[in-house]
Amino acid sequence: MKSKHAQPVLFLLPALLIYLTVIVSTSIYSLYLSVFRWNGVNSQKAFVGIQNYADLFTKDAIFISALKNNFLWVAGSLLFTMTFSLLIAVVLNRQFRGRVFFRSVFYFPYILSGIVVSLMWSWLYHPTMGFFNDLLTRLGFETLDWLADPKLALGSVFVASLWHSLGAPMVLFMAGLQSIPQDPYECAKVEGANALQSFFYITIPLLKETFVIVFATTLIGAMKVFDTIYAMTGGGPAQKTQVLASWMYFQTFQFNNLGMGTAISWVLVIIVMLITIPYVLHMSKNSHV
């Protein structure tokens, strides 16, 4: 009996050791660095306690801007990514000719790397040779500085990221839709419910477990967004598109301020945990997640 119970532990042990070594130990070390002022080169570190965290919220205006941008990005991702991916999944879950082709078309951007997507959309936004400005010119409108205008830059980058990220939640929603039996829809149809009522009172509730997964993955992906921002704007113009991950990178590797950089990373971790854990616990009640 003992060997029977020990066998699963032995199988899990290698993965556990890798997790402890690669994830847990490095996380603890980064937390340790966050209470020091250190440039990553000198052997001496100056202990400052929580001063790095205090300076972020009281003296670093770019951090505050990055924090706001992150919340805007998260709100946009949860609203638009989840909404559009669900609607696309509902349409592509129907029986019609060519649906496999369209599934591939909508999923294809997700398999591209963020840098490739950023380069593609940077050309689309190009001020003189880009598709969007060419279209505006043909329609008789003035061209726009999509990535150079502080008012447009963050939204422009978000649209590129939205196009890139729709594929994964779409597939998850399609899997959830295909697991829903047809009996409730048939009963609702007999009772006189229309398609919209069936969607809100049958489809949405029965996708509860899928929503938990999509919400968590979308939130985490939105909070740690980096490659698209870095490749398309580099945090500019005038630092208006900085997010926590990009500002963490600049503090750590551009300004050689490891203490401040790791402090930003832990602020990011804490925010994700404060949002994700209560949501997952709440949504997992009376479900099989």
C-alpha positions as CSV (number, residue, x, y, z in Angstrom):
1,M,0.0,0.0,0.0
2,K,2.8,2.4,0.9
3,S,4.6,1.8,-2.5
4,K,1.2,2.4,-4.2
5,H,0.9,5.8,-2.6
6,A,4.6,6.6,-3.1
7,Q,4.6,5.9,-6.8
8,P,2.7,9.1,-7.8
9,V,5.0,11.1,-5.6
10,L,8.0,9.7,-7.4
11,F,6.5,10.6,-10.8
12,L,5.8,14.1,-9.6
13,L,9.2,14.6,-7.9
14,P,11.2,15.6,-11.0
15,A,8.7,18.2,-12.0
16,L,8.4,19.5,-8.4
17,L,12.2,19.9,-8.2
18,I,12.3,21.8,-11.5
19,Y,9.5,24.0,-10.3
20,L,11.2,24.7,-7.0
21,T,14.5,25.4,-8.6
22,V,13.4,27.5,-11.6
23,I,10.3,29.2,-10.3
24,V,10.2,29.3,-6.5
25,S,13.8,29.9,-5.7
26,T,14.2,32.6,-8.3
27,S,11.0,34.3,-7.1
28,I,12.3,34.3,-3.6
29,Y,15.6,35.7,-4.7
30,S,13.9,38.5,-6.7
31,L,11.9,39.3,-3.6
32,Y,15.2,39.5,-1.7
33,L,16.7,41.8,-4.3
34,S,13.7,44.1,-4.1
35,V,14.6,45.4,-0.7
36,F,18.1,46.5,-1.8
37,R,19.5,49.2,-4.0
38,W,21.9,47.4,-6.4
39,N,23.1,48.0,-9.9
40,G,23.8,44.3,-10.5
41,V,27.5,44.8,-10.8
42,N,28.9,45.9,-7.5
43,S,29.4,43.3,-4.9
44,Q,27.9,45.5,-2.2
45,K,24.1,46.0,-2.0
46,A,22.5,48.8,0.0
47,F,19.6,47.5,2.1
48,V,16.6,49.9,1.8
49,G,13.7,47.8,3.1
50,I,10.5,48.8,1.5
51,Q,11.9,52.1,0.2
52,N,11.9,50.8,-3.4
53,Y,8.2,50.1,-3.2
54,A,7.5,53.4,-1.5
55,D,9.4,55.3,-4.2
56,L,7.5,53.6,-6.9
57,F,4.2,54.9,-5.7
58,T,5.4,58.3,-4.5
59,K,8.2,59.4,-6.7
60,D,8.0,57.4,-10.0
61,A,5.5,59.1,-12.2
62,I,6.2,56.7,-15.1
63,F,5.4,53.7,-12.8
64,I,2.0,55.3,-12.0
65,S,1.4,55.8,-15.7
66,A,2.5,52.2,-16.5
67,L,0.2,51.0,-13.7
68,K,-2.8,52.9,-15.2
69,N,-1.9,51.6,-18.7
70,N,-1.8,48.0,-17.4
71,F,-5.3,48.4,-15.9
72,L,-6.6,49.9,-19.1
73,W,-5.0,47.0,-21.0
74,V,-6.5,44.4,-18.7
75,A,-10.0,46.0,-18.9
76,G,-9.8,46.2,-22.7
77,S,-8.5,42.6,-22.9
78,L,-11.2,41.2,-20.6
79,L,-13.9,43.1,-22.5
80,F,-12.9,42.9,-26.1
81,T,-10.9,39.7,-26.2
82,M,-13.4,37.6,-24.3
83,T,-16.4,39.2,-26.1
84,F,-15.0,38.8,-29.6
85,S,-13.6,35.4,-29.1
86,L,-16.9,34.1,-27.7
87,L,-18.9,35.6,-30.5
88,I,-16.5,34.1,-33.1
89,A,-16.6,30.8,-31.4
90,V,-20.4,30.8,-31.4
91,V,-20.5,31.5,-35.1
92,L,-17.8,29.0,-36.0
93,N,-19.5,26.3,-33.9
94,R,-22.4,26.3,-36.3
95,Q,-22.6,23.9,-39.3
96,F,-21.7,25.7,-42.5
97,R,-19.4,25.1,-45.5
98,G,-15.9,26.3,-44.9
99,R,-16.0,26.6,-41.1
100,V,-12.8,24.7,-40.7
101,F,-11.1,27.2,-43.0
102,F,-12.4,30.1,-41.0
103,R,-11.4,28.5,-37.7
104,S,-7.8,28.3,-39.1
105,V,-7.9,31.9,-40.3
106,F,-8.9,33.2,-36.9
107,Y,-6.5,31.0,-35.0
108,F,-3.5,31.6,-37.3
109,P,-2.4,35.0,-35.7
110,Y,-2.1,33.3,-32.3
111,I,0.7,30.9,-33.5
112,L,2.8,33.9,-34.7
113,S,5.3,35.4,-32.2
114,G,4.6,38.7,-30.7
115,I,7.6,40.3,-32.4
116,V,6.4,39.1,-35.9
117,V,2.9,40.5,-35.2
118,S,4.4,43.8,-34.0
119,L,6.5,44.2,-37.1
120,M,3.5,43.5,-39.3
121,W,1.3,46.0,-37.6
122,S,4.1,48.6,-37.4
123,W,4.1,48.5,-41.2
124,L,0.3,48.8,-41.3
125,Y,0.6,51.9,-39.1
126,H,3.6,53.4,-41.0
127,P,3.0,57.1,-41.4
128,T,3.7,57.2,-45.2
129,M,3.5,53.7,-46.5
130,G,1.1,52.1,-44.1
131,F,-2.2,50.6,-45.1
132,F,-4.3,52.5,-42.7
133,N,-3.0,56.0,-43.7
134,D,-3.3,55.0,-47.3
135,L,-6.9,54.1,-46.7
136,L,-7.6,57.3,-44.9
137,T,-6.0,59.3,-47.8
138,R,-8.1,57.5,-50.4
139,L,-11.3,58.2,-48.3
140,G,-10.3,61.9,-48.1
141,F,-9.3,62.0,-44.4
142,E,-6.1,63.3,-42.9
143,T,-3.4,60.7,-42.0
144,L,-2.8,59.9,-38.4
145,D,0.4,59.3,-36.4
146,W,-0.8,56.0,-35.0
147,L,2.3,55.1,-33.0
148,A,3.8,58.6,-32.5
149,D,0.7,60.3,-31.1
150,P,0.5,59.9,-27.3
151,K,-3.3,59.8,-27.5
152,L,-3.4,57.1,-30.2
153,A,-0.3,54.9,-29.5
154,L,-1.6,52.7,-26.7
155,G,-4.9,52.0,-28.4
156,S,-3.1,51.3,-31.7
157,V,-0.8,48.8,-30.0
158,F,-3.8,47.2,-28.2
159,V,-5.6,46.6,-31.5
160,A,-2.5,44.7,-32.8
161,S,-2.4,42.7,-29.6
162,L,-6.2,42.0,-29.8
163,W,-5.8,40.6,-33.3
164,H,-2.9,38.4,-32.1
165,S,-4.6,37.0,-29.0
166,L,-8.1,36.1,-30.1
167,G,-7.2,32.6,-31.3
168,A,-6.6,30.9,-27.9
169,P,-9.8,32.0,-26.1
170,M,-11.7,31.3,-29.2
171,V,-10.6,27.6,-29.2
172,L,-11.3,27.3,-25.5
173,F,-14.8,28.7,-26.0
174,M,-15.4,26.4,-28.9
175,A,-14.4,23.4,-26.8
176,G,-16.8,24.5,-24.1
177,L,-19.6,25.0,-26.6
178,Q,-19.1,21.6,-28.1
179,S,-19.4,20.0,-24.6
180,I,-22.9,21.5,-24.1
181,P,-25.7,19.0,-24.8
182,Q,-28.5,20.0,-27.2
183,D,-31.3,19.0,-24.8
184,P,-31.5,22.3,-23.0
185,Y,-31.7,24.2,-26.3
186,E,-34.5,21.9,-27.6
187,C,-36.4,22.3,-24.4
188,A,-36.0,26.1,-24.6
189,K,-37.2,26.1,-28.2
190,V,-40.3,24.2,-27.2
191,E,-41.0,26.7,-24.4
192,G,-40.7,29.5,-27.0
193,A,-37.3,31.0,-26.2
194,N,-35.5,32.8,-29.0
195,A,-31.8,32.4,-29.9
196,L,-30.8,35.4,-27.8
197,Q,-32.5,34.1,-24.7
198,S,-31.0,30.7,-25.2
199,F,-27.6,32.3,-25.5
200,F,-27.9,34.3,-22.2
201,Y,-29.8,31.7,-20.1
202,I,-28.3,28.5,-21.4
203,T,-25.0,29.0,-23.2
204,I,-23.4,31.6,-20.8
205,P,-24.2,29.6,-17.6
206,L,-23.0,26.3,-19.0
207,L,-19.8,28.0,-20.1
208,K,-19.0,28.9,-16.5
209,E,-15.9,26.6,-16.2
210,T,-14.6,27.9,-19.6
211,F,-15.0,31.5,-18.4
212,V,-12.9,30.7,-15.4
213,I,-10.0,29.5,-17.5
214,V,-10.3,32.2,-20.2
215,F,-10.6,35.0,-17.6
216,A,-7.5,33.8,-15.7
217,T,-5.4,33.3,-18.8
218,T,-6.5,36.6,-20.4
219,L,-5.9,38.5,-17.2
220,I,-2.4,37.1,-16.7
221,G,-1.5,37.6,-20.3
222,A,-2.7,41.2,-20.2
223,M,-0.9,42.0,-17.0
224,K,2.5,40.7,-18.3
225,V,2.2,42.2,-21.8
226,F,5.7,43.2,-22.9
227,D,6.8,42.1,-26.4
228,T,4.2,44.0,-28.4
229,I,4.8,47.2,-26.4
230,Y,8.5,47.0,-26.6
231,A,8.6,46.2,-30.3
232,M,6.1,48.7,-31.5
233,T,6.7,51.8,-29.4
234,G,9.5,51.0,-26.9
235,G,7.3,52.6,-24.2
236,G,7.0,55.8,-26.1
237,P,6.0,58.3,-27.2
238,A,6.9,60.3,-24.1
239,Q,6.6,57.1,-22.0
240,K,2.9,57.1,-22.7
241,T,2.7,53.4,-23.6
242,Q,4.8,52.0,-20.7
243,V,3.3,49.1,-18.9
244,L,4.6,47.4,-15.7
245,A,6.6,44.7,-17.6
246,S,8.3,47.1,-20.0
247,W,9.1,49.6,-17.2
248,M,10.5,46.7,-15.1
249,Y,12.7,45.8,-18.1
250,F,14.0,49.4,-18.4
251,Q,14.7,49.8,-14.7
252,T,16.5,46.5,-14.6
253,F,18.5,46.3,-17.8
254,Q,18.6,49.9,-19.1
255,F,19.1,51.8,-15.9
256,N,20.8,48.9,-14.0
257,N,18.5,49.3,-11.0
258,L,17.8,45.7,-10.1
259,G,16.1,46.6,-6.8
260,M,13.5,48.8,-8.4
261,G,13.0,46.4,-11.3
262,T,12.3,43.4,-9.0
263,A,10.0,45.6,-6.9
264,I,7.9,46.3,-9.9
265,S,7.8,42.6,-10.7
266,W,6.5,41.8,-7.3
267,V,3.9,44.6,-7.5
268,L,2.8,42.9,-10.8
269,V,2.7,39.5,-9.1
270,I,0.6,40.8,-6.1
271,I,-1.9,42.5,-8.4
272,V,-2.4,39.4,-10.5
273,M,-2.9,37.3,-7.3
274,L,-5.3,39.7,-5.7
275,I,-7.5,39.6,-8.8
276,T,-7.2,36.1,-10.1
277,I,-7.3,34.0,-6.9
278,P,-10.6,35.4,-5.5
279,Y,-12.2,35.2,-9.0
280,V,-11.2,31.6,-9.5
281,L,-12.3,30.6,-6.0
282,H,-15.6,32.3,-6.5
283,M,-16.3,30.9,-10.0
284,S,-15.2,27.4,-9.0
285,K,-17.9,27.0,-6.4
286,N,-20.3,24.3,-7.3
287,S,-18.3,23.6,-10.4
288,H,-15.7,20.9,-11.4
289,V,-12.8,23.3,-12.1
